[in-house]
Amino acid sequence: MEETIPFGLREAKEEMSLEELFQVYYRRVYNFIYYKVNHRQTTEDLLSLTFEKIIKNQGQYSGKKGSQEVWIFTIARNVVYDHFRKERKTAFSSFDELPEPVSEEASPLSVILQGERKELLLRAIRALNDQEQTMVALKFGGGLRNQELATVLGMTENAVGVKLYRIMKKLREWMEKEGFQYEE
């Protein structure tokens, strides 16, 4: 008999097996956590802890408070924050290596340029404050929509949109100041 999670998937009140839950959210939660800690083993440990907390606290989920997705990413965010509190480190302290898929057809020069662009972007992200870094990690690592970001961060959707616009502008200005040329 397959074990199920008694909370809804998307807006419906369907039961989802642990396997389905893992398949739906694994990659996005992994990406969010990796954006924050930038260490594969730590990411895997925190991902396991996140899913363990999801399973242990499944009875506390209420669709009235927000979507399942928001609930899951709130747990993931809290796991990451707890990790940094325990380690007495600042979030994003090791933001050195985001995985960058490289095409088999990429030339050596394009691989080098891609690495330089990535390093420049990482330095720009490190220049952001913790809240801005978290928003970038949730938006681009976790793939959350602005409405979901607002719920996770306790902000209005409009405030999230304005803040993300300003963060992107800040990143663009920082990179241009450092000499980055955007491809047309």
C-alpha positions as CSV (number, residue, x, y, z in Angstrom):
1,M,0.0,0.0,0.0
2,E,1.4,3.3,-1.1
3,E,1.9,6.0,1.6
4,T,0.1,9.3,1.0
5,I,0.3,12.8,2.2
6,P,-3.1,14.2,3.3
7,F,-2.8,17.6,1.9
8,G,-3.8,19.0,-1.5
9,L,-1.8,19.3,-4.6
10,R,-2.3,22.6,-6.4
11,E,-5.8,23.9,-5.5
12,A,-7.5,20.5,-5.4
13,K,-7.9,18.4,-2.3
14,E,-6.1,15.4,-3.7
15,E,-3.9,13.1,-1.8
16,M,-0.3,12.9,-3.0
17,S,2.0,10.0,-2.4
18,L,5.5,10.7,-1.0
19,E,6.9,9.8,-4.4
20,E,4.7,12.4,-6.2
21,L,5.5,15.1,-3.6
22,F,9.2,14.4,-4.1
23,Q,8.9,14.4,-7.9
24,V,6.9,17.7,-8.0
25,Y,9.1,19.7,-5.6
26,Y,12.5,18.1,-5.4
27,R,14.3,20.1,-8.1
28,R,12.8,23.4,-7.2
29,V,13.5,23.1,-3.4
30,Y,17.0,21.7,-4.2
31,N,17.7,24.8,-6.4
32,F,16.4,27.2,-3.8
33,I,18.6,25.6,-1.0
34,Y,21.6,25.5,-3.3
35,Y,21.3,29.2,-4.1
36,K,21.5,29.8,-0.4
37,V,24.3,27.5,0.7
38,N,26.2,26.7,-2.5
39,H,27.5,23.4,-1.2
40,R,26.2,20.2,-2.7
41,Q,26.4,18.0,0.4
42,T,25.0,20.7,2.6
43,T,22.2,21.2,0.1
44,E,21.4,17.5,0.1
45,D,21.4,17.3,3.9
46,L,19.1,20.4,4.2
47,L,16.8,19.0,1.4
48,S,16.5,15.8,3.3
49,L,15.7,17.7,6.5
50,T,13.1,19.8,4.6
51,F,11.3,16.8,3.3
52,E,11.5,15.1,6.7
53,K,9.8,18.2,8.3
54,I,7.2,18.2,5.5
55,I,6.3,14.6,6.4
56,K,6.4,15.1,10.2
57,N,4.2,18.3,9.9
58,Q,1.9,17.2,7.2
59,G,-1.1,17.4,9.6
60,Q,-0.4,21.1,10.2
61,Y,-0.8,22.1,6.6
62,S,-4.0,24.1,5.9
63,G,-5.0,25.2,2.5
64,K,-6.7,28.2,4.1
65,K,-3.4,29.7,5.0
66,G,-1.8,29.3,1.5
67,S,-0.9,26.9,-1.2
68,Q,1.0,23.7,-0.6
69,E,3.9,25.1,-2.6
70,V,4.1,28.2,-0.3
71,W,4.0,25.9,2.7
72,I,6.8,23.7,1.4
73,F,9.0,26.7,0.5
74,T,8.4,28.3,3.9
75,I,9.6,25.1,5.5
76,A,12.7,25.1,3.2
77,R,13.4,28.7,4.0
78,N,13.2,28.0,7.7
79,V,15.5,25.0,7.5
80,V,18.1,27.1,5.7
81,Y,17.8,29.9,8.2
82,D,18.2,27.4,11.1
83,H,21.2,26.0,9.4
84,F,22.9,29.4,9.2
85,R,21.9,30.2,12.8
86,K,23.5,27.0,14.0
87,E,26.6,27.6,11.9
88,R,26.8,31.2,13.0
89,K,27.3,32.1,9.4
90,T,25.8,34.8,7.2
91,A,23.4,33.5,4.5
92,F,25.1,33.2,1.1
93,S,28.6,33.1,2.7
94,S,29.7,30.4,0.2
95,F,28.0,31.5,-3.0
96,D,31.0,30.5,-5.2
97,E,29.8,27.7,-7.4
98,L,26.3,27.6,-9.0
99,P,26.1,24.7,-11.4
100,E,26.2,25.8,-15.0
101,P,25.2,23.3,-17.6
102,V,27.6,23.4,-20.5
103,S,26.6,22.2,-24.0
104,E,28.8,19.6,-25.6
105,E,28.9,21.9,-28.6
106,A,30.3,24.9,-26.6
107,S,33.6,26.1,-27.7
108,P,36.4,26.5,-25.0
109,L,36.2,30.3,-25.4
110,S,32.4,30.3,-24.8
111,V,32.9,28.1,-21.7
112,I,35.5,30.6,-20.3
113,L,33.3,33.6,-21.1
114,Q,30.3,31.8,-19.5
115,G,32.3,31.1,-16.4
116,E,33.4,34.8,-16.2
117,R,29.8,36.0,-16.6
118,K,28.7,33.6,-13.9
119,E,31.4,34.7,-11.5
120,L,30.5,38.4,-12.1
121,L,26.8,37.7,-11.4
122,L,27.7,35.8,-8.2
123,R,29.7,38.7,-7.0
124,A,26.8,41.0,-7.8
125,I,24.4,38.8,-5.9
126,R,26.8,38.7,-2.9
127,A,26.6,42.5,-2.9
128,L,22.8,42.3,-2.1
129,N,21.5,42.3,1.4
130,D,20.1,39.1,2.9
131,Q,16.5,39.8,2.1
132,E,17.3,40.6,-1.5
133,Q,19.4,37.4,-1.8
134,T,16.6,35.4,-0.4
135,M,14.2,36.9,-2.9
136,V,16.5,36.1,-5.8
137,A,17.0,32.5,-4.5
138,L,13.2,31.9,-4.1
139,K,12.4,33.5,-7.5
140,F,15.1,32.0,-9.6
141,G,16.2,29.0,-7.6
142,G,12.8,28.0,-6.3
143,G,10.8,29.2,-9.3
144,L,8.2,30.9,-7.2
145,R,5.7,33.4,-8.6
146,N,5.4,36.8,-7.1
147,Q,2.2,35.9,-5.3
148,E,3.9,32.9,-3.7
149,L,7.0,35.0,-2.8
150,A,4.7,37.5,-1.1
151,T,3.1,34.8,1.0
152,V,6.5,33.2,2.0
153,L,8.0,36.6,2.8
154,G,5.0,38.2,4.4
155,M,4.8,41.0,1.9
156,T,2.2,42.2,-0.6
157,E,2.4,40.9,-4.1
158,N,2.8,44.5,-5.3
159,A,5.7,45.1,-2.9
160,V,7.4,41.9,-4.1
161,G,7.1,43.1,-7.7
162,V,8.6,46.5,-6.9
163,K,11.4,45.0,-4.8
164,L,12.3,42.4,-7.5
165,Y,12.3,45.2,-10.1
166,R,14.7,47.2,-7.9
167,I,16.9,44.2,-7.2
168,M,17.2,43.4,-10.9
169,K,18.0,47.0,-11.7
170,K,20.6,47.0,-8.9
171,L,22.2,43.8,-10.3
172,R,22.3,45.2,-13.8
173,E,23.9,48.5,-12.7
174,W,26.4,46.6,-10.6
175,M,27.4,44.4,-13.5
176,E,27.6,47.2,-16.0
177,K,29.8,49.1,-13.5
178,E,32.1,46.1,-13.5
179,G,32.2,46.1,-17.3
180,F,29.8,43.4,-18.2
181,Q,28.4,43.8,-21.8
182,Y,25.0,42.4,-22.5
183,E,24.5,40.4,-25.7
184,E,21.9,41.9,-28.0
